[in-house]
Amino acid sequence: MSSLLHLVLLLLVSSSVPASVDNHEQDHDRVLHGKPLSSKDHDHDHANFDYDHEAFLGDEAEEFDELDPEESQRRLAIIADKIDEDNDGYITIPELQKWIKATQERYIDEDVEKQWETNKPEDKETINWGEYRNAIYGFLDGSDMDEDEEHGFSYKEMEARDSRRWLLADVDRDGELTKQEFQSFLHPEHAEHMRDIVVTETFEDIDKDKDGKISMAEYIGDMYHGQDGEEEPEWVGSEREQFTKFR
């Protein structure tokens, strides 16, 4: 068994620690409906067992958290055999990358199917913005909620962002989204024609003061949230240098 497989097993059978914050509320509008490799925080300097665990296993990660070490290793051995496509007893980096990509794609397919069946009218094979908006944001109608309703973000701003993304996903401009177009709306990071909106939304999220520019503090603050008195990791210093050099 290769050292890489040993590392995979080590990462996945290690004790899990609950995430300290709910990233959905903090990063809700980065790519609102998409999913990163993991919902766990990623630390550039330290081993991220939770992050690697979830990126590797996807939605099965929580189930593995409940298994005893012996059963977990037994199941991981089965997964390792699936990853080792050429059956040479070793897991290569390309094989591991392919597995993680497939895990992500499986989640996307399941997520689109679930949301499609939940939000699409039963008598149609398409969905328009009014139907989706009513299902997701209908609670705002007649509401006296403040612009910043909770946790520092606005549902009305989220609605406006979704509306803009919806228009781009509607490739044939017929006012209705097919299932494929709906997938582009939910997961724009995986659709070539949606890449610009992902960049735009990312820029808007980092530009906290909304002056149309990204400052050093905004750039670093998007990646690193240090505690008072905590020594700044080396990688943060490197990012500062890169920002200064290439901005």
N, C-alpha and C positions, 0 to 999 in steps of 0.2 A: 504493500500500500504506500503510495507516495506521501512525501511530507506535506504536500498541499492538501491531500485528503485528511491527514491527521489534523491540519489546521482547521479545515472545515468542520470536522467532528468536534474539535475543541470549542470553536465559536458557537456551535449550535447546542451543545449540551451544557454550556455554562449557565449559571443561575441568571434568571431574568430580573431586571430592576425596572419598575414602572416608570414611564416617562414623567418628568417633573412638571411638564406643562402640556396643555392640549394644543398641538400645533395647528389643528383645523381652524381654531378661532384666530390664531395669530397670523396664519398665512392663508386665510380663507380665499383671498382673491388673487393669489399669485397665479395659480391655474385652478380656478375654483373647483372644478369637478374632476380634475385629474388626480393621479396618485403617484407620488414619488416611489423610489425603490422601497422606502420604509417610512413610516410615520414617526419613527424615533428620531431624537436629536442626533446629529452626527458631529463628533468631535474630531478635528483634524489631528490632534496630538495623541489621543489615547485610544486603546482598543474599544471598539464599539460593538459589543456582543449583541445587544438588542437590535441595533441597526442592521448588522450583517445577518442576524438570525431571521429577521422579517424580510429582508431583501431576498434571501435564499429560499425561504419557505412560503412567502406570500401569506395568504389567508390561513394557511395551516399552522402558522407560527404559534398562535395562542393554544392550539391543541397540543403541540409539542411541549409547551410550557407546563402542562399538567401531567406529563408522562414521567415515570421514574427513569433514572439514567440508563438502565438496561434496555427498556423498551424503546427509549429514544434512540439509542445507538443501533438497535436492530432495524428500526425504520430508516434511519439515516444510511445504513449500509445498503438498503434496497434502493434508496434515492441515488446513492453514489454509483450503483451499477447502471442506473438509467442515464446518469450524466456521462459516464465513460462509454461513449458511443462506439469507439473502436475496440472495446473490450480488451485493452492491453494492461488493465490493472492500475492505471494511472489516470488522474484527472488533470487535464491540461487547463491552462488559463482560457483558451478559446472555448473549450467545452463548458467551463464554469460560466463564462460570459453568456454563452448560448442558453444555458439553463435559466439564468437570472432573467434574461430577456423574455424567454418563454413564460416564466412565472408572471412577469409584468403583463404580457399580452393576454394571458389567461384571465387575469383580474379585469382587464379592460373589457374583454368579451362578456364576462359575467356581469360587470357593472352596467354596460350598455343594455344588455338583455333585460336586466332587472328594472332599470329606469324607463326603458322603452315600454315594457308591459305595464308599468305603474302609471305613466303619464299619457300615453297615446290613447286617444278615444277608441273604444272597442269597434266602432263601425268604420274605421279608417286604417290605412296603412301608412299614413303620414301624420305629422303633428305640426301645428302652426304656433307662432309666438303667443298669441292670445290664450291658447289652450294650456301651453306650458306655463306661462306667466300666472295664470289663474291657479294652477296647481301648486306652484312654488311660492309666489309672492301675493297671492290673493288676499292673504291676511292683512296686507298693508292697506287695502281699500277701507276708507273710512276710519283709519287708525290715526290717533293723535300722537303717535310715537315721535320722540325727538329725532332730529337728523342723525345723531349719534346714539343709537338705541342702547347698545351694550358692548362692553369690552372694546370700546374705542372705534367701532366700525359701524357703518350705516347700511341697513338693508336696502334702502333706496339707491345707494351708490352701487351695491351689488347687483340690483336689478338693472340699472343703466349699463353696467359692464356686461352683464349677460345679454342684454338686448343688442349691444354692439357686436358681441361675438356671434350671436345668432345670425345676424345679417351676413356675416362673412362665411358662416357655415352653409348658408343657403346658396349653393353654387349656381343652380339654374335660375335663381331669383323668381321662383314661382310662389313664394310666400309659405311654402310647406317644406318641412324637412323630412327626407327619407331616413331610413334607419342608418345608412352610411353617413349622411350629413349630420344626423343627430350624434353619431359617434365623434365626428370632428368637433362638434360643439362641446361635448362633454370632455373630450381629451384632445384639445388643440395641439398639444405638444407632439402628437403622433400623426399630424396631418400636415403635409408640406405646405399647402396653401394657407395654413393658419399660423405659420411660424411668426409672421410679423406681429400678430396680435399677442402672441406669447411674449415677445420682446417688449411690446408696448405696455402690457400689464405688469411685467417685471419692473420696467422703468418706473411706472407710476407707484408701485409699491415701495421701491427704495427711496424715491423722491418724497420724503416725509413732509417737507415744507412747501411742496408743490410750486417750486420756483422754476421748474423746467430743467433743472440741472442736478447732477449727483455730486454731492460734496464728499470729501474724504470721510467725514463722520458718518454720513448716510451709507456709504459703501461698506465701511468696516462694520457698522452697526447691523447691517443685514446678515452678516456672517458670524459675528462674535458679540456675545453679551457677557462681558466680564463683571465679576463682583468687585465691590470696593476693596481695595487693598490687594487684589489678586494680581500676580505678575502676569504680564501679557505674554502669551505663547509666541515662539519664534515665527510661526507661520503668519501671524498677524503683522509682524514687522515687515515680512516679505511682501505681504499684500499692500501695505502702505507704500513701499518702494515701487511696486508695480503700478499702483494707481498714479503716483507722482510722475513716473516715467512715461506712461502711455495715455494719460487722460487727455 
